[in-house]
Amino acid sequence: MGSVILRVYANNTWTIMFEIDELAAFEYRLVIEMAAAALAAQRRSVRDLERMARKLDDLLGAQISTEFERSDLNFREAMGVASGNRYLLDAISSFNTQHASTTIETQQHIIEYQAIYQAISSSDIEFARAAVHQQLIKWHNRSKDLSQ
């Protein structure tokens, strides 16, 4: 186990908040996906939007967590393709996003992904960047809550 971030309480107990390697990986993912979303909003084609819409539909139809996780990655990869940058696509494809999900979490994810799609389809670079940022921060917070 590497270095950790601890929360120390007044009664001298502590909780491990986040492993630093995980934090660094999360920050890397945040930067990569925000850049991909911004470029996708700028460069996307009708074909890219159709691909992303199909992947969004797959998310809506996912019945079990493994289907949802696969659809999640497929949507992000479609965003990477729309960015027109193969290095961003490769980075997105390498992210491990497996985590436990609940029905409420899945519904929240879908709302967030719809915002990302809307931002990219409307060619709004700042909205696309912000939508990905918001989605990943919320995902990160939900993941931390599930692990506690």
MODELLER restraints for C-alpha pairs under 7 A, 6 or more apart:
rsr = mdl.restraints
at = mdl.atoms
rsr.add(forms.Gaussian(group=physical.xy_distance, feature=features.Distance(at['CA:3:A'], at['CA:19:A']), mean=6.35, stdev=0.5))
rsr.add(forms.Gaussian(group=physical.xy_distance, feature=features.Distance(at['CA:3:A'], at['CA:20:A']), mean=5.88, stdev=0.5))
rsr.add(forms.Gaussian(group=physical.xy_distance, feature=features.Distance(at['CA:4:A'], at['CA:16:A']), mean=6.68, stdev=0.5))
rsr.add(forms.Gaussian(group=physical.xy_distance, feature=features.Distance(at['CA:4:A'], at['CA:18:A']), mean=6.04, stdev=0.5))
rsr.add(forms.Gaussian(group=physical.xy_distance, feature=features.Distance(at['CA:4:A'], at['CA:19:A']), mean=4.45, stdev=0.5))
rsr.add(forms.Gaussian(group=physical.xy_distance, feature=features.Distance(at['CA:4:A'], at['CA:20:A']), mean=5.44, stdev=0.5))
rsr.add(forms.Gaussian(group=physical.xy_distance, feature=features.Distance(at['CA:5:A'], at['CA:16:A']), mean=6.06, stdev=0.5))
rsr.add(forms.Gaussian(group=physical.xy_distance, feature=features.Distance(at['CA:5:A'], at['CA:17:A']), mean=5.47, stdev=0.5))
rsr.add(forms.Gaussian(group=physical.xy_distance, feature=features.Distance(at['CA:5:A'], at['CA:18:A']), mean=5.45, stdev=0.5))
rsr.add(forms.Gaussian(group=physical.xy_distance, feature=features.Distance(at['CA:5:A'], at['CA:19:A']), mean=6.19, stdev=0.5))
rsr.add(forms.Gaussian(group=physical.xy_distance, feature=features.Distance(at['CA:5:A'], at['CA:20:A']), mean=6.69, stdev=0.5))
rsr.add(forms.Gaussian(group=physical.xy_distance, feature=features.Distance(at['CA:6:A'], at['CA:14:A']), mean=6.46, stdev=0.5))
rsr.add(forms.Gaussian(group=physical.xy_distance, feature=features.Distance(at['CA:6:A'], at['CA:15:A']), mean=5.65, stdev=0.5))
rsr.add(forms.Gaussian(group=physical.xy_distance, feature=features.Distance(at['CA:6:A'], at['CA:16:A']), mean=4.61, stdev=0.5))
rsr.add(forms.Gaussian(group=physical.xy_distance, feature=features.Distance(at['CA:6:A'], at['CA:17:A']), mean=5.34, stdev=0.5))
rsr.add(forms.Gaussian(group=physical.xy_distance, feature=features.Distance(at['CA:7:A'], at['CA:14:A']), mean=5.43, stdev=0.5))
rsr.add(forms.Gaussian(group=physical.xy_distance, feature=features.Distance(at['CA:7:A'], at['CA:15:A']), mean=5.22, stdev=0.5))
rsr.add(forms.Gaussian(group=physical.xy_distance, feature=features.Distance(at['CA:7:A'], at['CA:16:A']), mean=6.39, stdev=0.5))
rsr.add(forms.Gaussian(group=physical.xy_distance, feature=features.Distance(at['CA:7:A'], at['CA:17:A']), mean=6.30, stdev=0.5))
rsr.add(forms.Gaussian(group=physical.xy_distance, feature=features.Distance(at['CA:8:A'], at['CA:14:A']), mean=4.31, stdev=0.5))
rsr.add(forms.Gaussian(group=physical.xy_distance, feature=features.Distance(at['CA:8:A'], at['CA:15:A']), mean=6.63, stdev=0.5))
rsr.add(forms.Gaussian(group=physical.xy_distance, feature=features.Distance(at['CA:30:A'], at['CA:133:A']), mean=6.56, stdev=0.5))
rsr.add(forms.Gaussian(group=physical.xy_distance, feature=features.Distance(at['CA:30:A'], at['CA:136:A']), mean=6.77, stdev=0.5))
rsr.add(forms.Gaussian(group=physical.xy_distance, feature=features.Distance(at['CA:32:A'], at['CA:88:A']), mean=6.44, stdev=0.5))
rsr.add(forms.Gaussian(group=physical.xy_distance, feature=features.Distance(at['CA:33:A'], at['CA:132:A']), mean=6.78, stdev=0.5))
rsr.add(forms.Gaussian(group=physical.xy_distance, feature=features.Distance(at['CA:34:A'], at['CA:129:A']), mean=4.72, stdev=0.5))
rsr.add(forms.Gaussian(group=physical.xy_distance, feature=features.Distance(at['CA:34:A'], at['CA:132:A']), mean=5.73, stdev=0.5))
rsr.add(forms.Gaussian(group=physical.xy_distance, feature=features.Distance(at['CA:34:A'], at['CA:133:A']), mean=6.34, stdev=0.5))
rsr.add(forms.Gaussian(group=physical.xy_distance, feature=features.Distance(at['CA:35:A'], at['CA:129:A']), mean=6.88, stdev=0.5))
rsr.add(forms.Gaussian(group=physical.xy_distance, feature=features.Distance(at['CA:36:A'], at['CA:79:A']), mean=6.74, stdev=0.5))
rsr.add(forms.Gaussian(group=physical.xy_distance, feature=features.Distance(at['CA:36:A'], at['CA:80:A']), mean=5.70, stdev=0.5))
rsr.add(forms.Gaussian(group=physical.xy_distance, feature=features.Distance(at['CA:36:A'], at['CA:83:A']), mean=5.29, stdev=0.5))
rsr.add(forms.Gaussian(group=physical.xy_distance, feature=features.Distance(at['CA:36:A'], at['CA:88:A']), mean=6.31, stdev=0.5))
rsr.add(forms.Gaussian(group=physical.xy_distance, feature=features.Distance(at['CA:37:A'], at['CA:79:A']), mean=6.46, stdev=0.5))
rsr.add(forms.Gaussian(group=physical.xy_distance, feature=features.Distance(at['CA:37:A'], at['CA:83:A']), mean=6.77, stdev=0.5))
rsr.add(forms.Gaussian(group=physical.xy_distance, feature=features.Distance(at['CA:37:A'], at['CA:120:A']), mean=6.86, stdev=0.5))
rsr.add(forms.Gaussian(group=physical.xy_distance, feature=features.Distance(at['CA:37:A'], at['CA:128:A']), mean=5.43, stdev=0.5))
rsr.add(forms.Gaussian(group=physical.xy_distance, feature=features.Distance(at['CA:37:A'], at['CA:129:A']), mean=5.67, stdev=0.5))
rsr.add(forms.Gaussian(group=physical.xy_distance, feature=features.Distance(at['CA:38:A'], at['CA:125:A']), mean=4.65, stdev=0.5))
rsr.add(forms.Gaussian(group=physical.xy_distance, feature=features.Distance(at['CA:38:A'], at['CA:126:A']), mean=6.79, stdev=0.5))
rsr.add(forms.Gaussian(group=physical.xy_distance, feature=features.Distance(at['CA:38:A'], at['CA:128:A']), mean=5.65, stdev=0.5))
rsr.add(forms.Gaussian(group=physical.xy_distance, feature=features.Distance(at['CA:38:A'], at['CA:129:A']), mean=5.34, stdev=0.5))
rsr.add(forms.Gaussian(group=physical.xy_distance, feature=features.Distance(at['CA:39:A'], at['CA:83:A']), mean=4.67, stdev=0.5))
rsr.add(forms.Gaussian(group=physical.xy_distance, feature=features.Distance(at['CA:40:A'], at['CA:79:A']), mean=6.30, stdev=0.5))
rsr.add(forms.Gaussian(group=physical.xy_distance, feature=features.Distance(at['CA:40:A'], at['CA:82:A']), mean=4.74, stdev=0.5))
rsr.add(forms.Gaussian(group=physical.xy_distance, feature=features.Distance(at['CA:40:A'], at['CA:83:A']), mean=3.83, stdev=0.5))
rsr.add(forms.Gaussian(group=physical.xy_distance, feature=features.Distance(at['CA:40:A'], at['CA:120:A']), mean=6.18, stdev=0.5))
rsr.add(forms.Gaussian(group=physical.xy_distance, feature=features.Distance(at['CA:41:A'], at['CA:119:A']), mean=6.91, stdev=0.5))
rsr.add(forms.Gaussian(group=physical.xy_distance, feature=features.Distance(at['CA:41:A'], at['CA:120:A']), mean=4.09, stdev=0.5))
rsr.add(forms.Gaussian(group=physical.xy_distance, feature=features.Distance(at['CA:41:A'], at['CA:121:A']), mean=6.60, stdev=0.5))
rsr.add(forms.Gaussian(group=physical.xy_distance, feature=features.Distance(at['CA:41:A'], at['CA:123:A']), mean=4.27, stdev=0.5))
rsr.add(forms.Gaussian(group=physical.xy_distance, feature=features.Distance(at['CA:41:A'], at['CA:124:A']), mean=5.87, stdev=0.5))
rsr.add(forms.Gaussian(group=physical.xy_distance, feature=features.Distance(at['CA:41:A'], at['CA:125:A']), mean=5.28, stdev=0.5))
rsr.add(forms.Gaussian(group=physical.xy_distance, feature=features.Distance(at['CA:41:A'], at['CA:128:A']), mean=6.58, stdev=0.5))
rsr.add(forms.Gaussian(group=physical.xy_distance, feature=features.Distance(at['CA:42:A'], at['CA:123:A']), mean=5.65, stdev=0.5))
rsr.add(forms.Gaussian(group=physical.xy_distance, feature=features.Distance(at['CA:42:A'], at['CA:125:A']), mean=6.40, stdev=0.5))
rsr.add(forms.Gaussian(group=physical.xy_distance, feature=features.Distance(at['CA:43:A'], at['CA:82:A']), mean=6.63, stdev=0.5))
rsr.add(forms.Gaussian(group=physical.xy_distance, feature=features.Distance(at['CA:43:A'], at['CA:83:A']), mean=6.15, stdev=0.5))
rsr.add(forms.Gaussian(group=physical.xy_distance, feature=features.Distance(at['CA:43:A'], at['CA:84:A']), mean=6.89, stdev=0.5))
rsr.add(forms.Gaussian(group=physical.xy_distance, feature=features.Distance(at['CA:44:A'], at['CA:82:A']), mean=4.88, stdev=0.5))
rsr.add(forms.Gaussian(group=physical.xy_distance, feature=features.Distance(at['CA:44:A'], at['CA:83:A']), mean=6.62, stdev=0.5))
rsr.add(forms.Gaussian(group=physical.xy_distance, feature=features.Distance(at['CA:48:A'], at['CA:82:A']), mean=5.41, stdev=0.5))
rsr.add(forms.Gaussian(group=physical.xy_distance, feature=features.Distance(at['CA:49:A'], at['CA:121:A']), mean=6.50, stdev=0.5))
rsr.add(forms.Gaussian(group=physical.xy_distance, feature=features.Distance(at['CA:51:A'], at['CA:78:A']), mean=6.48, stdev=0.5))
rsr.add(forms.Gaussian(group=physical.xy_distance, feature=features.Distance(at['CA:52:A'], at['CA:75:A']), mean=5.99, stdev=0.5))
rsr.add(forms.Gaussian(group=physical.xy_distance, feature=features.Distance(at['CA:52:A'], at['CA:78:A']), mean=5.54, stdev=0.5))
rsr.add(forms.Gaussian(group=physical.xy_distance, feature=features.Distance(at['CA:52:A'], at['CA:79:A']), mean=6.79, stdev=0.5))
rsr.add(forms.Gaussian(group=physical.xy_distance, feature=features.Distance(at['CA:55:A'], at['CA:71:A']), mean=6.36, stdev=0.5))
rsr.add(forms.Gaussian(group=physical.xy_distance, feature=features.Distance(at['CA:55:A'], at['CA:74:A']), mean=6.26, stdev=0.5))
rsr.add(forms.Gaussian(group=physical.xy_distance, feature=features.Distance(at['CA:55:A'], at['CA:75:A']), mean=5.03, stdev=0.5))
rsr.add(forms.Gaussian(group=physical.xy_distance, feature=features.Distance(at['CA:56:A'], at['CA:75:A']), mean=6.39, stdev=0.5))
rsr.add(forms.Gaussian(group=physical.xy_distance, feature=features.Distance(at['CA:58:A'], at['CA:71:A']), mean=5.93, stdev=0.5))
rsr.add(forms.Gaussian(group=physical.xy_distance, feature=features.Distance(at['CA:59:A'], at['CA:68:A']), mean=5.85, stdev=0.5))
rsr.add(forms.Gaussian(group=physical.xy_distance, feature=features.Distance(at['CA:59:A'], at['CA:71:A']), mean=5.30, stdev=0.5))
rsr.add(forms.Gaussian(group=physical.xy_distance, feature=features.Distance(at['CA:59:A'], at['CA:72:A']), mean=6.68, stdev=0.5))
rsr.add(forms.Gaussian(group=physical.xy_distance, feature=features.Distance(at['CA:59:A'], at['CA:110:A']), mean=6.96, stdev=0.5))
rsr.add(forms.Gaussian(group=physical.xy_distance, feature=features.Distance(at['CA:60:A'], at['CA:110:A']), mean=6.92, stdev=0.5))
rsr.add(forms.Gaussian(group=physical.xy_distance, feature=features.Distance(at['CA:62:A'], at['CA:68:A']), mean=5.11, stdev=0.5))
rsr.add(forms.Gaussian(group=physical.xy_distance, feature=features.Distance(at['CA:65:A'], at['CA:101:A']), mean=6.33, stdev=0.5))
rsr.add(forms.Gaussian(group=physical.xy_distance, feature=features.Distance(at['CA:69:A'], at['CA:97:A']), mean=6.86, stdev=0.5))
rsr.add(forms.Gaussian(group=physical.xy_distance, feature=features.Distance(at['CA:69:A'], at['CA:98:A']), mean=6.18, stdev=0.5))
rsr.add(forms.Gaussian(group=physical.xy_distance, feature=features.Distance(at['CA:76:A'], at['CA:92:A']), mean=6.80, stdev=0.5))
rsr.add(forms.Gaussian(group=physical.xy_distance, feature=features.Distance(at['CA:77:A'], at['CA:89:A']), mean=6.07, stdev=0.5))
rsr.add(forms.Gaussian(group=physical.xy_distance, feature=features.Distance(at['CA:77:A'], at['CA:92:A']), mean=6.31, stdev=0.5))
rsr.add(forms.Gaussian(group=physical.xy_distance, feature=features.Distance(at['CA:77:A'], at['CA:93:A']), mean=6.25, stdev=0.5))
rsr.add(forms.Gaussian(group=physical.xy_distance, feature=features.Distance(at['CA:80:A'], at['CA:88:A']), mean=6.05, stdev=0.5))
rsr.add(forms.Gaussian(group=physical.xy_distance, feature=features.Distance(at['CA:80:A'], at['CA:89:A']), mean=4.37, stdev=0.5))
rsr.add(forms.Gaussian(group=physical.xy_distance, feature=features.Distance(at['CA:80:A'], at['CA:92:A']), mean=6.90, stdev=0.5))
rsr.add(forms.Gaussian(group=physical.xy_distance, feature=features.Distance(at['CA:81:A'], at['CA:89:A']), mean=6.13, stdev=0.5))
rsr.add(forms.Gaussian(group=physical.xy_distance, feature=features.Distance(at['CA:112:A'], at['CA:135:A']), mean=5.73, stdev=0.5))
rsr.add(forms.Gaussian(group=physical.xy_distance, feature=features.Distance(at['CA:115:A'], at['CA:131:A']), mean=6.24, stdev=0.5))
rsr.add(forms.Gaussian(group=physical.xy_distance, feature=features.Distance(at['CA:116:A'], at['CA:128:A']), mean=5.70, stdev=0.5))
rsr.add(forms.Gaussian(group=physical.xy_distance, feature=features.Distance(at['CA:116:A'], at['CA:131:A']), mean=5.30, stdev=0.5))
rsr.add(forms.Gaussian(group=physical.xy_distance, feature=features.Distance(at['CA:116:A'], at['CA:132:A']), mean=6.26, stdev=0.5))
rsr.add(forms.Gaussian(group=physical.xy_distance, feature=features.Distance(at['CA:119:A'], at['CA:127:A']), mean=5.51, stdev=0.5))
rsr.add(forms.Gaussian(group=physical.xy_distance, feature=features.Distance(at['CA:119:A'], at['CA:128:A']), mean=4.72, stdev=0.5))
rsr.add(forms.Gaussian(group=physical.xy_distance, feature=features.Distance(at['CA:120:A'], at['CA:128:A']), mean=5.69, stdev=0.5))
